[in-house]
Amino acid sequence: MPNKNEFELASELALSKIQSGNQPSDEEFAALRLRFPFYLQCVFGKGDPDLPTNQGELEDKAEIADHMIREIEAGVASLRDKMMSVTADIPSHVLSPLNRIERNAGNPMRNKYALRLAALNKRLSQHPIPADSFFYMLSGEQRQHSAAASFRESDRTLFVPEEFSRESKLDCIVACHEAVHVGQDDAARSAITNVSQAMQYEERLRFLSEGKRVVINGELPAYGREIQIANYVLGRAFQNPNAMSEEELIEKLGANRPDQQIIARTLLRLARAFPNFENHQPNQVFPASYAEEVIDMYRSNEFEIYAQDPYSGQLRQI
């Protein structure tokens, strides 16, 4: 096995100190929060405003979330089948978010309410959590402002509305958008080797969570995957988005709810601004017309928009 780096050693030392009743240093504590983001929230019940404190409510939400998770995972598997029925030659980056959701099915505690209950009932040690796992919660009252799913990087939690349905192609495509963000967070965390980097990343996440802030470097690939996935799901009928009306797309994607219809219209708007999207590769620059549409979309929703420098990693407001 490779030697553990400073970040891994500091996080494990912090965990050991807490378990033995000792106080970690600030640096060790930061490493613990980043490497085991669920630990303090679910073992001690601290830091997650979306987790109920009442055990009965936890049990109710855990049952609903179990159903929701089954819908997500079955829906994404069905989405893959639809895409592969068009062609088996689908680029790996397009399938990557589907793979990420399917891989997380190996996390027995991906239902975060169940994770908290296991901690309360002293059963957490029976369910080892893979290092790169993420967790599911219901959008609920805390996140009603979000019409679709959302991913909270700080504790790797994906929030999905209770109305999510495996039968909805659009719901499943939106889940894949969020899985792109999970993959981005995977990459960022895997690059951390020391405590200083861990504290910098944690500070970045804290800054972004303090208001309606978005990093455009992350959103361009996520919406790009949505468009590419939708194209395969529609039998490549999306290749000429100018020939498709909003009403036709809404019908083809089964977007019956008002929130789904907003998303479908947005998808069509972005596809029309993204020439040759089907052949776009992750290492290519996004077309300016597409980037401007995504930026305009967030501006119209009163977000602060930031761009990340690819070399320094610094954020710059645009």
C-alpha positions in Angstrom: 0.0 0.0 0.0 1.2 3.5 -0.7 2.3 5.7 2.2 -0.4 7.9 3.6 0.1 11.6 3.0 0.0 14.4 5.6 -3.7 15.1 5.0 -4.7 11.4 5.5 -2.6 11.1 8.6 -3.9 14.3 10.2 -7.6 13.3 9.6 -7.1 9.8 11.1 -5.3 11.3 14.1 -8.1 13.7 14.7 -10.6 10.8 14.5 -8.6 8.8 16.9 -8.4 11.7 19.4 -12.1 12.4 19.3 -12.9 8.7 19.8 -10.6 8.6 22.8 -12.0 11.8 24.3 -9.2 14.1 23.4 -9.2 17.4 21.4 -7.6 17.6 18.0 -5.7 20.6 16.9 -7.4 23.1 14.5 -5.5 21.7 11.6 -6.3 18.1 12.4 -10.0 19.1 12.9 -10.1 20.7 9.5 -8.6 17.5 7.9 -11.2 15.4 9.7 -14.1 17.6 8.5 -13.0 17.3 4.9 -12.0 13.7 4.8 -14.9 12.3 6.8 -17.6 15.0 6.2 -20.4 12.8 7.6 -18.7 11.9 10.8 -19.3 14.9 13.1 -22.8 15.4 11.6 -24.1 11.9 12.0 -22.1 10.6 14.9 -22.6 13.8 17.0 -25.5 15.3 15.2 -23.7 18.6 14.7 -23.5 20.9 11.7 -26.3 19.7 9.4 -29.5 21.9 9.6 -31.3 19.5 7.4 -31.0 16.5 9.8 -34.0 16.2 12.2 -33.2 15.9 15.9 -36.3 13.8 16.6 -35.7 10.1 16.1 -39.3 9.5 14.9 -38.9 12.2 12.3 -35.5 10.7 11.3 -37.2 7.3 10.8 -40.0 8.8 8.7 -37.6 10.7 6.5 -35.2 7.6 6.2 -38.2 5.6 4.8 -39.1 8.2 2.3 -35.4 8.7 1.3 -35.0 4.9 0.8 -37.8 5.1 -1.7 -36.3 8.1 -3.4 -32.9 6.5 -3.7 -34.5 3.4 -5.3 -36.2 5.7 -7.8 -32.9 7.5 -8.6 -30.8 4.4 -9.0 -33.5 2.6 -11.1 -34.1 5.7 -13.1 -30.5 6.2 -14.0 -30.1 2.5 -14.9 -33.1 2.9 -17.2 -31.6 6.1 -18.6 -28.4 4.1 -19.5 -30.5 1.5 -21.3 -32.2 4.2 -23.4 -28.9 5.7 -24.3 -27.2 2.4 -25.2 -30.2 1.4 -27.3 -29.2 4.4 -29.6 -25.5 3.4 -29.8 -23.1 1.4 -27.7 -20.4 3.9 -28.7 -21.1 6.6 -26.1 -18.1 8.6 -24.9 -16.9 7.7 -21.4 -17.3 11.3 -20.1 -21.0 11.3 -21.1 -21.5 8.0 -19.1 -19.3 9.2 -16.2 -22.2 10.8 -14.1 -24.3 7.6 -14.5 -21.4 5.5 -13.4 -20.9 7.7 -10.4 -24.5 7.2 -9.2 -24.3 3.5 -9.9 -21.0 3.1 -8.0 -22.4 4.9 -5.0 -25.0 2.1 -4.6 -22.1 0.3 -2.9 -22.4 2.7 0.0 -24.7 1.0 2.5 -25.2 4.3 4.3 -26.0 6.6 1.4 -29.3 7.4 3.0 -28.1 10.1 5.4 -31.1 9.8 7.7 -30.3 6.1 8.1 -26.7 7.0 8.7 -27.7 9.2 11.6 -30.0 6.5 13.0 -27.2 3.9 12.8 -25.0 6.3 14.7 -27.7 6.8 17.4 -28.2 3.1 17.7 -24.5 2.3 17.8 -24.6 0.4 14.6 -22.4 2.5 12.4 -19.4 0.2 12.7 -21.4 -2.5 11.1 -21.7 -0.5 7.9 -18.2 0.6 6.5 -18.6 3.7 4.3 -16.4 3.7 1.1 -14.0 6.7 1.1 -15.4 8.3 -2.1 -19.1 8.0 -1.1 -21.8 10.6 -1.2 -25.1 10.8 0.5 -28.8 11.5 -0.2 -31.3 13.7 1.6 -34.7 15.1 0.7 -34.8 18.7 -0.5 -37.5 19.5 2.0 -38.3 22.9 3.5 -34.7 23.9 3.9 -34.2 23.8 0.1 -37.5 24.7 -1.4 -35.7 27.6 -3.3 -34.1 24.9 -5.5 -36.4 23.7 -8.2 -34.2 20.8 -9.1 -31.7 18.6 -7.3 -28.6 20.1 -5.7 -25.3 18.9 -4.4 -23.7 20.3 -1.2 -19.9 19.7 -1.5 -19.1 20.4 2.2 -20.6 17.1 3.3 -21.1 15.4 -0.1 -24.8 15.4 0.1 -27.1 15.3 -2.9 -30.6 16.7 -2.3 -33.5 15.5 -4.4 -37.2 16.5 -4.3 -39.6 13.8 -3.0 -41.4 14.0 -6.4 -38.4 12.4 -8.1 -39.6 9.6 -10.4 -37.7 6.9 -12.2 -40.3 7.3 -15.0 -39.2 10.9 -15.7 -36.3 11.1 -18.2 -35.8 14.7 -17.1 -35.5 14.0 -13.4 -32.9 11.4 -14.2 -30.9 13.8 -16.4 -31.0 16.4 -13.6 -29.6 13.8 -11.2 -26.8 13.2 -13.7 -26.0 17.0 -13.7 -25.5 16.8 -9.9 -23.4 13.6 -10.3 -21.0 15.7 -12.5 -20.6 18.0 -9.4 -19.9 14.9 -7.3 -17.2 13.9 -9.7 -15.7 17.4 -9.6 -15.6 17.2 -5.8 -14.0 13.8 -6.1 -11.2 15.2 -8.2 -10.7 18.2 -5.9 -10.4 16.1 -2.8 -8.2 13.5 -4.4 -5.7 16.3 -5.1 -5.4 17.3 -1.5 -2.2 15.9 0.1 -1.5 18.2 3.1 -3.5 20.1 5.8 -2.9 23.5 4.2 -4.6 22.4 1.0 -7.5 20.9 3.0 -8.0 24.2 4.9 -7.9 26.2 1.6 -10.6 23.9 0.1 -12.7 24.0 3.1 -12.5 27.8 3.1 -13.5 27.9 -0.6 -16.6 25.7 0.2 -17.5 27.9 3.1 -17.2 31.1 0.9 -19.4 29.6 -1.8 -22.1 28.5 0.7 -22.4 32.0 2.2 -24.6 33.3 -0.6 -26.0 32.6 -4.0 -22.6 31.9 -5.5 -21.6 29.7 -8.4 -18.4 28.7 -10.1 -18.9 28.8 -13.8 -16.0 26.3 -14.4 -18.2 23.6 -12.7 -21.5 24.6 -14.3 -20.4 24.5 -18.0 -19.5 20.8 -17.9 -22.6 19.9 -15.8 -25.0 21.5 -18.2 -23.0 20.2 -21.1 -23.5 16.6 -19.9 -27.2 17.3 -19.5 -27.4 18.3 -23.1 -25.3 15.4 -24.4 -27.2 12.8 -22.3 -30.6 14.3 -23.4 -29.5 13.9 -27.0 -28.9 10.2 -26.6 -32.1 9.7 -24.6 -34.0 11.4 -27.5 -32.4 9.2 -30.1 -30.1 12.0 -31.2 -33.1 14.1 -32.1 -31.5 16.9 -30.1 -28.7 17.4 -32.6 -30.6 20.2 -34.3 -32.2 22.0 -31.3 -33.4 24.8 -33.5 -35.7 22.4 -35.2 -37.4 21.5 -31.9 -40.0 23.6 -30.1 -40.2 23.9 -26.3 -43.5 22.1 -26.3 -42.0 19.2 -28.3 -39.1 18.8 -26.0 -41.3 19.0 -22.9 -43.5 16.2 -24.4 -40.5 14.0 -25.4 -38.9 14.3 -21.9 -42.2 13.9 -20.1 -41.8 17.2 -18.3 -45.2 17.4 -16.7 -44.4 19.3 -13.5 -43.9 23.1 -13.7 -40.3 22.8 -12.4 -39.5 20.2 -15.0 -40.9 22.4 -17.8 -38.6 25.3 -16.6 -35.6 22.9 -16.8 -36.6 21.6 -20.3 -36.8 25.1 -21.6 -33.4 26.0 -20.1 -31.9 22.8 -21.7 -33.2 23.8 -25.1 -31.9 27.4 -24.7 -28.5 26.1 -23.8 -28.4 23.5 -26.6 -29.2 26.2 -29.2 -26.2 28.2 -28.0 -23.8 25.2 -28.0 -22.9 24.3 -31.6 -21.6 20.7 -32.2 -22.2 19.8 -28.5 -22.3 16.1 -29.3 -18.6 16.0 -30.2 -17.4 18.3 -27.4 -14.7 16.7 -25.3 -13.8 17.5 -21.7 -10.4 19.0 -22.7 -11.9 21.5 -25.1 -12.9 25.1 -24.5 -16.6 25.7 -24.3 -18.1 28.0 -27.0 -18.4 31.6 -25.9 -22.1 31.6 -27.0 -22.8 28.7 -24.6 -20.8 30.2 -21.7 -22.6 33.5 -22.1 -26.0 31.8 -22.0 -25.1 29.9 -18.8 -23.8 33.1 -17.2 -26.9 35.0 -18.2 -29.1 32.3 -16.7 -27.4 32.6 -13.3 -27.3 36.4 -13.5 -31.0 36.5 -14.1 -31.5 34.4 -11.0 -29.3 36.9 -9.0 -26.3 34.7 -8.4 -22.8 35.9 -7.9 -20.7 34.3 -10.6 -17.1 33.3 -10.2 -14.5 31.8 -12.5 -11.6 29.7 -11.3 -8.1 30.2 -12.6 -7.0 26.8 -13.9 -3.4 27.3 -12.7 -3.7 29.1 -9.3 -7.2 27.8 -8.4 -8.1 31.3 -7.3 -11.7 32.5 -7.8 -12.5 35.7 -9.6 -15.9 37.3 -9.7 -17.2 38.0 -13.3 
